[in-house]
Amino acid sequence: MKKKQLLWLLGALVVLTGTYFLLDDFGRNASTIRIPDLRIPIEDAESLTIVTSSDSIVIAKEDPVWMVRHPVEFLGDSTTVARLLDDVAGLALESVASSNPERYGIYGVGRNAVTVTIASASRMESLVLGDPGPDFSSLYIRVGDDPKVYFTSGRVTAYTDLDQWRDRRITELPLAAVQSVTVHRPEGGYNVVHQDGAWLVDDSPADTVAVESWLRRFNPLRADGFLDDLPPDSLADASHQLAITTSAGSTEILRLMEYDDDLAVATQEEHVTFRLPMTRLEVLIPDPTTFQPDN
């Protein structure tokens, strides 16, 4: 009987010890731990730094735009920046998950975690972003030099892919502004013209719905990424080209070329080569029969 009691007591002790370990409590009353308010300089943010275990991305505000400053110099994607700032603004610390640095790996806030630093002219704050919580609207984080791991309400998406922070707009041409398009394909070219309220392809009536659906793809046309190792002037003699003329008299030229398994795209204004999937080639530079009206 004593042996059974001893085994029962030992089992209870193991359970209690495990519970304390999981809660990381060990003699402390969690209700007495003060949960600070996040004081992130969102409204007057002037720079963002995203740091991973192997690289960093720096974005700085230059009114009215955001610019990527490292590891390349490029116009930033203001929508992506605004989304991150909105995510951080919606964060709230709910409770302390752990105060033990040895347990950082459990919550994803160890050395391989992503750190986001937001700075204004007067202050700076860093967030170490850990794993998602048990639902889809929470996160484990560390704040600045505070060793505690906090459980939050709210989530933050901080991309570690540089291309996500670069402005990927290739063109932004409203349909109403397009007056004509000259299309070059290897097998021959054709012209699409807006005249007297109708669309013509090489002076023949075209299917208005088909033409306008095609032109809407350019407002905006966004790249999937960039081909930084391919100079845009190498597309000067590309066999697929578009020259889009607006009612204001300006002309936007796009050059497209197969590059490995990608579609390389360059304009006459940007000093960069954009990347699209090859499947977009026939969509952007279709065969002229695409615009023939149904009989």
N, C-alpha and C positions, 0 to 999 in steps of 0.2 A: 504494500500500500504506500509506504514511504517512497519507494522507488517511482511509483506512478505519479505521486505528488511532485517529486523532484523534477521528473520529466515534464510535467505540466507547467511548473514554474519556469523551467528553462525555456520552454516553447513560448510562454507569454513574454519572457524577457527578450527573446529574439524578435518577436513581433513588435514590441514597444521600441526596441532599438532601431529596427528597420524603419518604423514610422517616423521616429525622430530624425533619422538620417535623411529620409526623403523630404521631410519638411524643413530640413536644415535648421532645426530649432534649438536643440540641445540646451534647454534651461531658459530660453528666452520666450517671452510672451510676444507673439507676432503683432498683437494689437497695439503694443506700445511703440512699434517702429514707425517713425514719422515718414510719410510718403511725400516727397517734395513735389512742387509744381514744376513742370517743364518751362524753362524760360529760353526759348529758341528765338533768335532775331529774324522772324519770318518776314514781317512787313517791310523792314529796311535791309533785307539781305543783299549783300554785295558780291558774295562769292560762295561757291559750293566746291567741296573737295570730296571725291569718292575714292577711298583707299582700300585696296585689296591686299592680299598677302604678296602679290607680285607686281602690282602696278598702281598708278593713281591717275585720276582725271580731275582737271581743274577747270571750272567754268566761272567766268567773271561777268558782272553786269556792266554794260556800257550803254547807258540810256540811249534809245529805248530798247536795246536788244541785249541778249546774253551771248557771250563769245566763249568758245572752247579755247583755253590757253595752253593746256598740256594734255596729252603729248603732241598735239598738233594745234595749229592756229586755224580756226574755222568758225563760221557763224553757228551759234548754238541753236538747238531746237527749243524754242521758248515754251512750247506745249509740254514737253517732257520736264523741263525745269519747274513750270507751274504745278504740274501734277505731283512732283516730289514735295514741293513746299506745302501744298494742300494736305498731302498725306501726313507730313510732320506736324502741321498745325492741328490736325485732328487727333494726334496721339495724346493719351492720358495715362499716367502711371497708376496702376490699380493696386498692386501689392508687391512685396519683396519675395522673389522666388528662391534666392540664395544669396549668401554673403561669403561663400567659400570659393576662392579662385580655383581650387582643384576641381570644382564642379562646372567650370565654365563650358567645357566641352559638351556636357549634357544639354545645355541650353543653346549651344551654337554661338556663344559669344567669346570664343577663344581666339587664338592667333590667326585662324583662317577666316574670321568674320569680316564683313564689310563695315567700314567706318565712314560715316557721313559727317562732315564738318560744315556748318553754316556760319558765315561770318558777316557782321556789319561793320560800320566804322568804329563802333564803340565796344562790341562784344563778340564773342565766338563761343560756340558750343558744339560738342561732338557727340554723336550717337553711335554705339556699336550695335549693329543689327544682328540679332540672333535668329533662332528658328521660330516658325509660326507656333502660336499657342494651340490648344486642343480644338479650337474652332477656326473659322476662316476670317476672323476679324480681330485677332490678337497677335501679340508678338512678345518675345523675350529680348530685352535690350540692356545695355549698360549706358550710363550717362557720364561723359567726361571722365574724370579720375575717380569717380565713385566706384568702389569695388562691388557694390551690390548688383545683383541681376534683378531687373524689374519685369513684372508681367504687365502688359499694357492692354488698353482697349484701343483699337485702331491698328492699321498695318502701314508699312512703308515699302514702296518698290524703288530700289536704287539700282539702276542698271549698271553692270560692270562692263558691258560692251560699249566701246567708244562710239560706234556708229549710231547708237541710240541717242546720243547727246548732240550729234551734229545735225544741222538742218539738211534734211534729205529732199527738199523740194527741188525738182528739176525744172518744172514750169508751173505757172499759175495764170492760165489764160481763160478768162470768162468766155463762155460761149458767145455772148452778145458782142464781144469785142473782135471775134475772128471774122475777117473779111475773105481770106483765101488761103489755101494750103497747096504748096507744090510738093509732090511726093516723088522721091527717086527710089526705084527698086532695081535689082540687077537685070531683070527682064524688061525694064522700061519704066517710064514715069507717067504721071498724070496730074491734072490740076483740078482742085475742088474750089469752086467760087460761089460766094453768096451774091445773088443778083436779083433785084426786083422782088425780094422776099422769098426767093426759092434758091435751092442749092443745085448747082450744075457740076457734072464731072465731064471734063473735056467737052464743054458746051452742050452736053446732053442732060436732060432732067434726071435728078437723082432722088433716091428715097430719103426724104427729109428726116425721118426717125432714125434711119441707119447712120446718116452723116452726123446728126447732132449727138447721138449716143457715143459715137467715136470721138468727137471733139470734147465731150465732157470728161474724157479720160485725162485731159491735159489741164484740168482745173480742180485740184492740182494733180500733177504727176509726181509721185514720190518714189524715190529709189529705195531699194532694200538695204543698200550700203554703198561702199566706195571701193574703187580699184586704185589705191594710191600708188601702186607700182606701174600703172599704165598712164603715161602723159596724155592729156586730152588732144594735143596736136597730132598724136599718132592716129586719130580718127578722121583726119582732114579729108582723106580720100575714101571714106567708108561708103560701101555700096548701097546702104540704106540711109536716106536723109529726108528730113522734113524742113520746109521753110514756111512758117506760119506768119502771115501778115495780118496785122490788126487794122481796124477802121481808123486808128490814129496814125497809121503809116509806118509803125515799127514792125520789124521782122525778127522772129525768134527762130533760130536754126538749131535743129537737133540732128546729131550724127550717131548712128547706131551700128555696132559691129560685134560679131561673135568673138568671145574671148574665153578660151578654155570652155567651161560649161556655163559661163555667164553671158549676159548681154551687156556690153559696155556702151554707155551713153555719155555724150559730151555736148555742151552748148557752146556758142561763141562767146559767152560772157564769163562762165565759170572757169577757174583754173584747176579743175578737178574732174576726174572721170567717175561717173556714177555706175552703180551695179544694179541690174535687174535680172530676173530669171529669163532664160532664153524663150520660154513660152510666151513672153510678152511681145516678141518681135512681130508676129503676124497680127496681133491685136492693135499695135500702135501704127504699123505700116501695112495695112491690109491690101489685098488684091482689089483692084477697082470694081470687079464684079460684085463685091460686097454691097456696093451702093446702088446697084441697079434696082429700079422700082419693080414691084410685082405687077405682072400683067393680068 
